[in-house]
């Protein structure tokens, strides 16, 4: 029964759903009338959304990158071999600033086997 401590960077995959692929965008500046539209996030589908305004003007929201999933290497700490128990914790946070905002990820897992007990 030896105590172990490991720091690693395993890969984690996230399959994107509609909540992460779209958001409600609002026209800005002097465009009238101000409007909201369901538009792709930067990871969303490659579709351009255009809304029409007064006097034949239009406002175009850019398309996303068309990603179906994201794969990231997330820092992970593992403490293990305490009566066959292993605890993993993953955390990552990055503030891109401006309009992009923050990316945050937290995961944890605790597992045990009967091998360490008997």
N, C-alpha and C positions, 0 to 999 in steps of 0.2 A: 504494500500500500504506500506508494510514493506520491508525493505532492507534485503536481505539474502546473506550470504557468506558460502560456503560449500567446504570442502576439502575431496575428496574421492578417491577410487581406483576401478573404474568399470573395468569389464573384456572387452577386445577387442579381436576380432578374425580376423585373416588374412588368407585367402585361398591362398595357394602358386601357382603361375603360373610358366611357364617354365623359365622365367627370374630370378626368385628367387630359382629355383631348379637346374639350370645348370650354368656353366661358362666355359670359355676357359682356360684350364690348360696347363702349359708348363713343359716339363721335365727339370730337373736341374742336377747339379753335372757333373760327367764325362760321363753321358749317351750320346751316339752319334748314329745318328744325333739328335740334339735337335728337338723336335716335339711338336705340339699343338694338343689338343684333347678336345672335348666337354665332360665335366665330371660333376658329381653331386656335388652340394654344400653339406655342412654338413647336411642340411635339405632335400636334394634331394633324389632320389630313391635309393634303395639298389642294385645298379649295379656297379660292379667293372669294370673299364676300363683299358685295357692293350694295350700298343703300343710296336711294335717290333723294335729293333735297329740292330746294326751291330753284326756280328758273333754270331747270335742266342741269343742275349741278349733281355731282355724285361723290361719294366718299367710299374709298376702297380699303378694306382691311386685308393685310397680307395673308398668304397661305402658311400652313405649318410645314414641318419637315416630312410628314407622312410616316412617322415612327409607329410601329406596332408594339414595341417593347423597349425597355432600357436595361442595359447591363452595367453594373457598377462594381468596383472593388471597394468594399466597405471595411474599415478597420475593425478587427474583432479581437477581444481578449477572451481567453479560455483558461479557467481554473478547474483542475480536475483531479481525479483519483482519490477523492475523499469518500471512502466506503463505496466506490463504484459510481460516484456522482460527478457529473461534469456540468459546469455553468458557463454559458457563452453570452457575451454581451457585444452588440454592434451599435456604433453610433457615428453619425456624420452630420455636420451642419455647415452650410456655406451661405453667406449673404452676398448675392450678386449685386445688390444695391439697385438704385433707380427703380424703374418700372418692373424689372424682372422679379425682385423679391428674394425669398429664402428657399433653400432646398434643405430639408431635414429628414433624417432617417434614424429610427431607433428600433432595435430588435433585441430580444433576449430569449434564452432557452435554458432549461434545466432538465437533464436526463439522468437516469440511474439504471444500473444493471445489478442483478443479484450476485454477479461474480465478485464484487468488492466486499460483499457482506459475508459470504461463506468461504 
